[in-house]
């Protein structure tokens, strides 16, 4: 057997560089590169290996470990999980800074390979700098924090362990059902140790995404349920996007007269002007989608994990005797809430249902009701995003300005706070892929870093980032990275003086404004934060707009700018779109001295009666 002598780190890098994926019939590198912040735990071993392979496997430098992991995740999502990136850090804070990002990838079922440095396997310099010691467990390290937020975890304490660990990691990263973050903790002394690896280990490997067909019995059961339905709807989630099933969804709904609604992950699968597109569903849903969801007798949940925002905390589907079909490649999701499981790739499942139903169509009046509801909602959207006359514009008006400025090549990126809800209701996708929201983990700080990954995946697109001042202050360092890498972003900062979304929730549950807006937090003096000047200090071009009219003009200049552009506008923290939406289960105190809280509790108990947790 022919062998080649390499350090563990050199072997790992060489292996990653040889992995391939298939996209539209052509082979591409599975890994687009490695994000790296070096420290004593990875610079000598993995750093040396990456430097030698920089042409085959590019290395990107970031300013924050969590941010670079967000960028890797944004890249994978923008590539519909067909391509991915790796992230390496030293041990200690560099590693644990990525744990939040690992949780985000885990919740959103997105592939990313984490390669944190670890303690010495030999334990010769025990404890090494930054080592976390467990008084009762000599094998513990800070990297054990990754275990609950990784789909696969391994600690490499011998160089030959790569021979089994890496293929297992690839199998998880490319599996449509198990897909998620993988962590290989790399003991820093082992990174530098050599081994005679078989040359066959480095033969290029093509990883195809498995397309799982439905079980015949499950297909027959689901077909019977849909065939007997008088008022069915489809909920399209991210799994439909990752399956490349836009055509299958379109044909299924048109052929059988079934309207569809979308989750945050599924939004953009088909254009907003599709005649059966009800738009967003759930807590941040449209009046069209939620009205029909309440009356639906069959809900086909395709490629969605059915989170509480999608189901209105399981109080949205109120029709007595309604049936739920879980079309999902992951059995865990397919069987949720006593659903009829249809375990399959979303595209294969929709196509099989389409064929099994034949010429069957839902009663015509249901489709007519859907079309009328869609038309009414689109009128609401037009009014809501139009410029108003108030001194401080709403988030909805800013969204309208960005939508008007965005061309057909634009992508909008957002993550946490009030903007995801407004965008879910109001953003009207024109082409697939122009809507990129992280809302499974609702992680503040994802926006700019995630958009960096989107721009890496889609360099031809104009990437718009919408975020509040709170998210901006949490994580803005990758503005500098975007300038350094020539990855232009158009960033719109909505300055509402704090955490406006949670302030609204606080007041809606009977509380007084407290500790969310800067003005309501403990302070000696309120800071004057010059976001324009700050963005310029990081290398961006920046302007501040007063009102929607000025913002429209600023966005024209932003699109023509040579590098990352930051537009800042002051917005109203108290206003959000009242049309649409549904109840969300947020526990209200049973006992309080505030009359407003007691009233909110009474309303909460009334609303909770609609929850169908046992059905």
C-alpha positions as CSV (number, residue, x, y, z in Angstrom):
1,X,0.0,0.0,0.0
2,X,1.4,3.4,-1.1
3,X,1.6,5.9,1.7
4,X,2.5,9.5,2.2
5,X,3.9,11.0,5.4
6,X,2.1,14.0,6.6
7,X,1.2,15.8,9.8
8,X,-2.3,15.3,11.0
9,X,-3.0,19.0,10.1
10,X,-1.5,18.6,6.6
11,X,-3.6,15.4,6.0
12,X,-6.8,17.1,7.2
13,X,-6.3,20.1,4.8
14,X,-5.4,17.8,1.9
15,X,-8.4,15.7,2.5
16,X,-10.8,18.7,2.6
17,X,-9.3,20.1,-0.6
18,X,-10.1,16.8,-2.4
19,X,-13.8,16.6,-1.5
20,X,-16.2,17.4,-4.3
21,X,-19.9,18.2,-4.7
22,X,-22.2,18.1,-7.7
23,X,-24.1,21.3,-8.6
24,X,-26.3,21.3,-11.8
25,X,-24.4,18.4,-13.2
26,X,-20.9,19.9,-12.7
27,X,-18.4,19.1,-10.0
28,X,-17.2,21.8,-7.6
29,X,-15.1,21.8,-4.5
30,X,-17.3,20.9,-1.5
31,X,-15.3,23.3,0.7
32,X,-15.0,26.9,-0.5
33,X,-12.4,27.6,2.1
34,X,-11.5,27.9,5.7
35,X,-12.1,30.8,8.0
36,X,-9.3,31.1,10.5
37,X,-8.3,33.2,13.5
38,X,-4.9,31.8,14.7
39,X,-3.7,31.4,18.2
40,X,-1.2,29.1,20.0
41,X,-3.6,26.2,19.6
42,X,-3.7,26.1,15.8
43,X,-1.2,28.4,14.3
44,X,1.8,26.1,14.3
45,X,0.0,22.9,13.2
46,X,-3.1,23.8,11.1
47,X,-1.8,27.2,10.3
48,X,1.3,25.7,8.6
49,X,-0.9,23.3,6.6
50,X,-3.3,26.0,5.4
51,X,-0.5,28.3,4.3
52,X,0.9,25.5,2.1
53,X,-2.5,24.8,0.5
54,X,-3.7,28.3,0.2
55,X,-4.3,28.0,-3.6
56,X,-6.3,24.7,-3.3
57,X,-8.2,25.6,-0.1
58,X,-8.3,29.4,0.5
59,X,-8.0,30.8,4.0
60,X,-10.0,33.8,5.0
61,X,-9.2,36.0,8.0
62,X,-12.0,37.5,10.2
63,X,-12.1,39.8,13.2
64,X,-14.3,37.7,15.5
65,X,-14.7,33.9,15.8
66,X,-18.4,33.9,16.1
67,X,-18.7,36.2,13.1
68,X,-16.5,34.1,10.9
69,X,-18.7,31.1,11.8
70,X,-21.8,33.1,10.9
71,X,-20.2,33.9,7.5
72,X,-19.5,30.2,6.9
73,X,-23.2,29.4,7.8
74,X,-24.5,32.2,5.6
75,X,-22.4,30.7,2.7
76,X,-23.8,27.2,3.2
77,X,-27.4,28.5,3.4
78,X,-26.9,30.6,0.2
79,X,-25.6,27.5,-1.5
80,X,-28.7,25.5,-0.4
81,X,-26.3,23.2,1.6
82,X,-24.5,22.1,-1.6
83,X,-21.2,23.8,-0.5
84,X,-19.8,24.7,2.8
85,X,-16.8,26.1,4.7
86,X,-14.7,25.2,7.8
87,X,-13.7,27.4,10.7
88,X,-10.6,27.0,12.9
89,X,-9.6,28.8,16.1
90,X,-7.2,28.3,19.0
91,X,-8.3,26.7,22.2
92,X,-10.1,28.6,25.0
93,X,-12.1,31.8,24.1
94,X,-11.5,31.4,20.4
95,X,-13.2,28.0,20.4
96,X,-16.1,28.9,22.8
97,X,-16.8,32.0,20.8
98,X,-18.0,29.7,18.0
99,X,-20.5,27.7,20.2
100,X,-23.3,30.2,19.6
101,X,-22.7,29.9,15.9
102,X,-22.8,26.1,16.2
103,X,-26.1,26.3,18.0
104,X,-27.4,28.5,15.1
105,X,-26.3,26.0,12.5
106,X,-27.7,23.1,14.5
107,X,-31.2,24.7,14.8
108,X,-31.2,25.7,11.2
109,X,-29.9,22.3,9.9
110,X,-26.9,23.9,8.1
111,X,-23.5,22.4,7.4
112,X,-20.3,23.9,8.8
113,X,-17.1,22.2,10.0
114,X,-15.6,23.5,13.2
115,X,-12.0,22.8,13.8
116,X,-11.1,24.3,17.2
117,X,-7.7,23.7,18.7
118,X,-7.7,21.6,21.9
119,X,-5.5,20.7,24.8
120,X,-2.3,18.6,24.5
121,X,-3.2,14.9,24.1
122,X,0.1,14.0,25.8
123,X,-0.8,16.3,28.7
124,X,2.9,17.2,29.0
125,X,2.3,20.9,29.6
126,X,-0.9,20.3,31.6
127,X,-2.6,22.7,32.0
128,X,-1.8,24.6,28.8
129,X,-2.6,28.2,28.4
130,X,-6.4,28.7,28.2
131,X,-7.2,25.2,29.3
132,X,-10.4,24.7,31.2
133,X,-9.8,22.1,33.9
134,X,-12.6,19.9,35.3
135,X,-11.7,18.8,38.9
136,X,-13.5,15.5,38.4
137,X,-12.9,14.7,34.7
138,X,-9.3,14.8,33.3
139,X,-10.6,14.3,29.8
140,X,-12.8,17.3,29.7
141,X,-12.0,20.4,27.7
142,X,-13.8,23.6,26.7
143,X,-14.6,22.0,23.4
144,X,-17.1,19.7,25.1
145,X,-19.4,22.7,24.9
146,X,-19.8,21.8,21.3
147,X,-21.2,18.4,22.0
148,X,-24.9,19.4,22.4
149,X,-24.8,21.7,19.4
150,X,-23.0,19.4,16.9
151,X,-24.5,16.7,14.8
152,X,-21.2,14.9,15.1
153,X,-18.4,15.5,17.5
154,X,-14.9,13.9,17.8
155,X,-11.7,14.8,19.5
156,X,-8.6,13.9,17.5
157,X,-6.0,12.5,19.9
158,X,-4.0,10.4,17.4
159,X,-3.2,11.4,13.8
160,X,-4.5,8.2,12.3
161,X,-8.0,8.9,13.8
162,X,-8.6,11.1,10.7
163,X,-9.0,8.0,8.7
164,X,-12.4,7.3,10.3
165,X,-13.3,10.7,11.7
166,X,-13.2,12.7,8.4
167,X,-15.4,10.3,6.3
168,X,-17.9,10.3,9.2
169,X,-17.9,14.1,9.3
170,X,-18.5,14.3,5.6
171,X,-21.3,11.8,5.7
172,X,-23.1,14.0,8.3
173,X,-22.4,17.3,6.6
174,X,-23.8,16.1,3.3
175,X,-26.8,14.0,4.6
176,X,-30.1,15.8,4.0
177,X,-31.6,14.4,7.2
178,X,-28.7,14.6,9.6
179,X,-27.2,17.8,8.1
180,X,-25.8,20.3,10.6
181,X,-22.6,21.3,12.3
182,X,-19.7,18.9,12.8
183,X,-16.9,19.6,15.4
184,X,-13.5,17.9,15.2
185,X,-11.5,19.1,18.2
186,X,-7.9,19.1,17.3
187,X,-5.4,18.4,20.0
188,X,-2.7,21.0,19.4
189,X,0.3,18.6,19.8
190,X,-1.4,16.0,17.5
191,X,-1.8,18.6,14.8
192,X,1.9,18.6,14.4
193,X,2.5,14.8,14.6
194,X,3.2,12.8,11.5
195,X,1.7,9.6,10.2
196,X,2.0,7.5,7.1
197,X,-1.4,8.0,5.5
198,X,-2.6,5.8,2.6
199,X,-2.4,7.7,-0.6
200,X,-5.9,6.3,-1.4
201,X,-7.3,8.4,1.4
202,X,-6.7,11.5,-0.7
203,X,-8.3,10.4,-3.9
204,X,-11.0,13.0,-4.8
205,X,-14.4,12.0,-3.5
206,X,-17.7,13.2,-4.9
207,X,-20.5,13.7,-2.4
208,X,-24.0,13.7,-3.9
209,X,-27.0,14.8,-1.9
210,X,-29.2,11.8,-1.3
211,X,-32.8,12.0,-2.6
212,X,-35.0,9.9,-0.4
213,X,-38.2,8.6,-2.0
214,X,-41.4,8.1,0.0
215,X,-42.4,4.8,1.5
216,X,-45.3,3.4,-0.6
217,X,-47.6,2.8,2.5
218,X,-46.9,6.3,3.8
219,X,-47.5,7.8,0.3
220,X,-50.8,6.0,0.0
221,X,-52.0,7.2,3.4
222,X,-51.0,10.8,2.7
223,X,-52.7,10.6,-0.8
224,X,-55.9,9.4,0.7
225,X,-56.0,12.2,3.3
226,X,-55.3,14.9,0.7
227,X,-57.7,13.4,-1.8
228,X,-60.5,13.6,0.8
229,X,-59.7,17.2,1.8
230,X,-62.0,20.1,1.1
231,X,-59.7,22.9,2.3
232,X,-56.1,21.8,2.2
233,X,-53.0,24.0,2.4
234,X,-49.3,23.4,2.0
235,X,-46.7,24.9,4.3
236,X,-43.4,25.2,2.5
237,X,-40.3,25.3,4.7
238,X,-36.6,25.4,4.1
239,X,-36.5,21.7,3.2
240,X,-38.3,22.6,0.0
241,X,-35.6,25.1,-0.9
242,X,-32.7,22.7,0.0
243,X,-34.4,20.0,-2.1
244,X,-34.5,22.3,-5.1
245,X,-38.2,21.6,-5.2
246,X,-39.6,24.9,-6.5
247,X,-40.8,23.3,-9.7
248,X,-42.4,20.4,-7.8
249,X,-44.2,22.7,-5.4
250,X,-45.5,24.9,-8.2
251,X,-46.8,22.0,-10.3
252,X,-48.4,20.3,-7.3
253,X,-50.2,23.4,-6.1
254,X,-51.4,24.5,-9.6
255,X,-52.5,21.0,-10.6
256,X,-54.5,20.3,-7.6
257,X,-55.7,23.8,-6.7
258,X,-54.0,23.9,-3.3
259,X,-52.7,27.2,-1.9
260,X,-49.4,27.3,-0.1
261,X,-47.9,29.4,2.7
262,X,-44.2,29.8,3.6
263,X,-42.0,29.7,6.7
264,X,-39.0,32.0,7.1
265,X,-36.9,29.2,5.6
266,X,-39.3,28.6,2.7
267,X,-40.0,32.2,1.8
268,X,-38.7,33.0,-1.7
269,X,-39.1,29.4,-3.0
270,X,-41.6,30.9,-5.5
271,X,-42.3,34.6,-6.4
272,X,-44.7,36.7,-4.4
273,X,-47.0,37.1,-7.4
274,X,-47.6,33.3,-7.7
275,X,-51.4,33.0,-7.8
276,X,-51.5,30.5,-4.9
277,X,-48.9,32.0,-2.7
278,X,-50.5,33.0,0.5
279,X,-47.3,34.4,1.8
280,X,-45.9,34.1,5.4
281,X,-47.6,31.9,7.9
282,X,-47.9,32.1,11.7
283,X,-47.0,34.7,14.3
284,X,-45.4,36.9,11.6
285,X,-47.8,35.7,8.9
286,X,-50.2,37.4,6.5
287,X,-53.9,37.7,6.9
288,X,-54.3,35.5,3.8
289,X,-52.2,32.6,5.1
290,X,-53.4,32.6,8.7
291,X,-57.1,32.9,7.7
292,X,-56.9,29.8,5.5
293,X,-54.7,28.0,8.0
294,X,-57.5,28.3,10.6
295,X,-60.0,26.8,8.2
296,X,-57.8,24.2,6.7
297,X,-58.9,20.6,7.2
298,X,-55.5,19.2,5.9
299,X,-52.1,20.8,6.4
300,X,-49.2,19.4,4.3
301,X,-46.1,20.5,6.2
302,X,-43.4,20.2,3.6
303,X,-39.8,20.6,4.7
304,X,-40.5,22.5,7.9
305,X,-39.6,21.7,11.5
306,X,-42.9,23.3,12.6
307,X,-41.5,25.8,15.1
308,X,-43.8,27.9,17.3
309,X,-43.7,30.9,15.0
310,X,-45.0,28.8,12.1
311,X,-47.8,27.1,14.1
312,X,-48.8,30.1,16.2
313,X,-47.6,28.1,19.2
314,X,-49.9,25.3,18.0
315,X,-53.0,27.6,18.3
316,X,-53.3,28.4,14.6
317,X,-54.8,25.3,13.1
318,X,-58.2,25.5,14.9
319,X,-60.5,23.5,12.6
320,X,-62.0,20.5,14.4
321,X,-60.7,17.2,13.1
322,X,-58.0,18.8,10.9
323,X,-55.3,16.5,9.7
324,X,-51.5,17.1,9.5
325,X,-49.1,15.4,7.1
326,X,-45.4,15.8,7.8
327,X,-43.4,15.6,4.5
328,X,-39.8,15.7,5.7
329,X,-36.6,13.9,5.0
330,X,-36.0,13.8,8.8
331,X,-38.3,11.4,10.6
332,X,-38.0,13.4,13.8
333,X,-39.8,16.3,12.0
334,X,-42.2,14.2,9.9
335,X,-43.9,12.7,13.0
336,X,-44.3,15.9,15.0
337,X,-47.7,16.5,16.7
338,X,-49.2,13.2,15.6
339,X,-48.8,14.0,11.9
340,X,-49.2,11.4,9.2
341,X,-45.5,11.0,8.4
342,X,-44.3,11.0,4.8
343,X,-40.5,10.6,5.2
344,X,-39.0,11.8,1.9
345,X,-37.0,14.4,0.2
346,X,-39.5,17.3,-0.3
347,X,-39.2,17.4,-4.0
348,X,-39.5,13.6,-4.4
349,X,-42.5,13.6,-2.0
350,X,-44.3,16.4,-3.7
351,X,-43.8,14.8,-7.1
352,X,-45.0,11.4,-5.8
353,X,-48.1,13.0,-4.2
354,X,-48.7,14.8,-7.5
355,X,-48.6,11.7,-9.5
356,X,-50.7,9.7,-7.0
357,X,-53.4,12.3,-6.9
358,X,-53.7,12.3,-10.7
359,X,-56.3,14.7,-12.0
360,X,-57.8,15.4,-8.5
361,X,-58.5,19.0,-7.7
362,X,-59.6,20.6,-4.5
363,X,-63.1,22.1,-4.6
364,X,-63.0,25.3,-6.7
365,X,-64.4,27.6,-4.1
366,X,-61.4,27.0,-1.8
367,X,-58.9,28.1,-4.5
368,X,-61.1,31.1,-5.3
369,X,-61.1,32.1,-1.6
370,X,-57.3,31.8,-1.6
371,X,-56.9,34.0,-4.6
372,X,-59.2,36.6,-3.2
373,X,-57.3,36.6,0.1
374,X,-54.0,36.9,-1.6
375,X,-55.2,39.9,-3.6
376,X,-56.5,41.7,-0.5
377,X,-53.2,41.1,1.4
378,X,-51.1,42.4,-1.5
379,X,-53.1,45.7,-1.3
380,X,-52.3,45.8,2.5
381,X,-48.6,45.4,1.7
382,X,-48.7,48.2,-0.9
383,X,-50.2,50.6,1.6
384,X,-48.0,49.5,4.5
385,X,-44.6,49.9,2.8
386,X,-45.5,53.2,1.1
387,X,-43.8,56.3,2.5
388,X,-45.7,58.1,5.3
389,X,-45.5,61.5,6.8
390,X,-44.5,60.8,10.4
391,X,-41.2,62.2,11.7
392,X,-39.7,58.8,12.2
393,X,-40.5,56.2,9.6
394,X,-41.5,52.6,10.5
395,X,-39.6,49.5,9.7
396,X,-42.2,48.7,7.0
397,X,-41.5,52.0,5.2
398,X,-37.7,51.3,5.2
399,X,-38.4,47.8,3.8
400,X,-40.5,49.4,1.1
401,X,-37.6,51.7,0.2
402,X,-35.1,48.8,0.0
403,X,-37.5,46.7,-2.0
404,X,-37.9,49.6,-4.6
405,X,-34.1,50.1,-4.7
406,X,-33.3,46.4,-5.0
407,X,-33.0,45.0,-8.5
408,X,-33.6,41.5,-9.7
409,X,-30.1,40.4,-8.6
410,X,-30.6,41.6,-4.9
411,X,-30.6,39.5,-1.8
412,X,-32.0,40.8,1.5
413,X,-30.4,39.5,4.8
414,X,-31.7,39.9,8.3
415,X,-31.9,37.9,11.5
416,X,-33.3,39.1,14.8
417,X,-35.5,41.7,16.4
418,X,-38.6,43.2,14.7
419,X,-37.2,43.1,11.1
420,X,-37.7,39.4,10.5
421,X,-41.4,39.7,11.3
422,X,-41.8,42.7,9.1
423,X,-39.8,41.1,6.3
424,X,-41.7,37.8,6.5
425,X,-45.0,39.6,6.0
426,X,-44.0,42.4,3.7
427,X,-41.0,41.5,1.5
428,X,-42.2,40.4,-1.9
429,X,-39.7,38.0,-3.4
430,X,-39.2,38.4,-7.2
431,X,-36.8,35.5,-7.8
432,X,-35.8,32.4,-5.8
433,X,-33.0,33.1,-3.4
434,X,-33.6,36.8,-2.8
435,X,-34.7,36.3,0.8
436,X,-32.1,35.2,3.4
437,X,-33.3,35.2,7.0
438,X,-31.9,33.5,10.0
439,X,-34.8,33.0,12.3
440,X,-34.5,29.5,13.6
441,X,-32.1,30.8,16.3
442,X,-33.0,34.4,16.0
443,X,-29.5,35.4,16.6
444,X,-28.6,39.1,16.9
445,X,-25.2,39.8,15.2
446,X,-25.7,37.3,12.4
447,X,-26.7,39.9,9.9
448,X,-23.5,41.5,8.7
449,X,-21.4,38.4,9.1
450,X,-24.0,36.1,7.5
451,X,-24.3,38.5,4.6
452,X,-20.5,38.2,4.1
453,X,-21.1,34.5,3.5
454,X,-24.0,35.2,1.1
455,X,-21.8,37.5,-0.9
456,X,-19.0,34.9,-1.1
457,X,-21.6,32.4,-2.4
458,X,-23.2,34.9,-4.8
459,X,-20.6,37.5,-5.8
460,X,-22.8,38.8,-8.6
461,X,-25.7,39.8,-6.3
462,X,-26.3,43.1,-4.5
463,X,-26.6,42.0,-0.9
464,X,-28.7,44.2,1.3
465,X,-28.4,43.8,5.1
466,X,-31.2,45.2,7.3
467,X,-30.5,45.3,11.0
468,X,-31.3,47.4,14.1
469,X,-28.9,49.4,16.1
470,X,-28.9,46.7,18.8
471,X,-27.6,44.1,16.4
472,X,-25.1,46.5,14.9
473,X,-23.6,47.2,18.3
474,X,-23.4,43.5,19.1
475,X,-21.3,42.5,16.0
476,X,-20.2,44.9,13.4
477,X,-16.5,44.0,12.9
478,X,-17.1,42.2,9.6
479,X,-17.7,45.5,7.9
480,X,-13.9,45.8,8.0
481,X,-13.6,42.2,6.7
482,X,-16.0,42.9,3.8
483,X,-13.9,45.9,2.8
484,X,-10.6,43.9,3.1
485,X,-12.0,41.1,0.9
486,X,-13.7,43.3,-1.6
487,X,-17.1,41.8,-0.8
488,X,-19.4,44.8,-1.0
489,X,-22.5,44.9,1.2
490,X,-25.2,47.5,1.4
491,X,-26.1,47.8,5.1
492,X,-29.1,49.6,6.3
493,X,-29.0,50.4,10.1
494,X,-32.4,51.2,11.6
495,X,-31.7,53.2,14.7
496,X,-34.6,53.0,17.1
497,X,-32.7,53.7,20.3
498,X,-32.3,50.2,21.7
499,X,-34.1,46.9,21.5
500,X,-37.4,48.2,20.1
501,X,-38.9,44.7,19.3
502,X,-38.5,43.4,22.8
503,X,-39.8,46.7,24.3
504,X,-43.0,46.2,22.3
505,X,-43.3,42.6,23.6
506,X,-42.6,43.8,27.1
507,X,-45.5,46.3,26.9
508,X,-47.8,43.8,25.1
509,X,-47.5,41.5,28.1
510,X,-48.4,44.2,30.5
511,X,-45.0,45.3,31.5
512,X,-43.7,48.9,31.6
513,X,-40.8,49.8,29.3
514,X,-37.7,48.7,31.2
515,X,-34.1,48.0,30.2
516,X,-34.7,47.6,26.4
517,X,-34.7,51.1,25.0
518,X,-31.6,53.0,26.0
519,X,-33.7,55.7,27.4
520,X,-35.4,53.2,29.8
521,X,-32.2,51.5,30.9
522,X,-30.1,52.5,33.9
523,X,-27.9,55.4,32.7
524,X,-26.1,58.4,33.9
525,X,-26.0,59.9,30.4
526,X,-27.4,58.6,27.2
527,X,-24.7,57.9,24.6
528,X,-24.7,59.7,21.3
529,X,-23.7,56.9,18.9
530,X,-22.6,58.1,15.5
531,X,-23.1,55.0,13.4
532,X,-22.1,56.8,10.2
533,X,-18.7,57.8,11.6
534,X,-18.2,54.3,13.1
535,X,-18.9,52.6,9.8
536,X,-16.5,54.9,8.1
537,X,-13.8,54.1,10.7
538,X,-14.1,50.5,9.6
539,X,-13.5,51.4,5.9
540,X,-17.0,51.6,4.7
541,X,-18.7,54.5,2.9
542,X,-21.6,55.8,5.1
543,X,-24.4,58.3,5.0
544,X,-27.2,59.2,7.4
545,X,-30.7,59.7,5.9
546,X,-33.5,61.8,7.3
547,X,-36.8,60.2,6.2
548,X,-37.7,57.7,3.5
549,X,-37.2,60.2,0.6
550,X,-33.6,60.8,1.6
551,X,-33.1,57.0,2.1
552,X,-34.2,56.3,-1.4
553,X,-31.6,58.7,-2.7
554,X,-28.9,57.2,-0.5
555,X,-29.7,53.7,-1.6
556,X,-29.2,54.8,-5.3
557,X,-25.7,56.0,-4.3
558,X,-25.1,52.8,-2.3
559,X,-25.8,50.5,-5.2
560,X,-23.2,52.4,-7.3
561,X,-20.6,52.6,-4.5
562,X,-17.3,50.8,-5.0
563,X,-17.2,49.1,-1.6
564,X,-19.4,48.3,1.4
565,X,-21.9,51.1,2.1
566,X,-23.8,51.8,5.4
567,X,-27.0,53.8,5.4
568,X,-28.3,54.9,8.8
569,X,-31.9,56.0,9.4
570,X,-33.7,56.8,12.6
571,X,-36.9,54.8,13.0
572,X,-39.9,54.6,15.4
573,X,-39.4,51.9,18.1
574,X,-43.1,51.7,19.0
575,X,-44.6,50.9,15.6
576,X,-44.9,47.6,13.8
577,X,-47.2,46.2,11.2
578,X,-50.5,45.3,12.9
579,X,-52.1,43.6,10.0
580,X,-51.7,39.8,9.9
581,X,-49.9,37.8,12.5
582,X,-51.2,35.3,15.1
583,X,-50.9,34.6,18.8
584,X,-47.6,33.6,20.3
585,X,-47.2,31.8,23.6
586,X,-45.1,34.1,25.8
587,X,-45.7,33.3,29.5
588,X,-47.3,36.2,31.4
589,X,-47.0,36.3,35.2
590,X,-49.9,34.9,37.1
591,X,-49.4,37.4,39.9
592,X,-48.4,41.0,39.6
593,X,-49.0,44.4,41.2
594,X,-49.6,45.9,37.7
595,X,-53.1,45.9,36.5
596,X,-51.8,45.8,32.9
597,X,-50.0,42.5,33.7
598,X,-53.2,41.0,35.3
599,X,-55.2,42.0,32.2
600,X,-52.6,40.5,29.9
601,X,-52.6,37.3,32.0
602,X,-56.4,36.9,31.5
603,X,-56.0,37.4,27.8
604,X,-53.1,34.9,27.8
605,X,-55.2,32.2,29.5
606,X,-58.1,32.8,27.0
607,X,-55.7,32.5,24.0
608,X,-54.0,29.4,25.4
609,X,-57.3,27.4,25.2
610,X,-56.9,27.3,21.4
611,X,-53.6,25.3,21.7
612,X,-53.9,21.8,20.2
613,X,-50.9,20.3,21.9
614,X,-52.4,16.8,22.2
615,X,-53.8,16.6,18.7
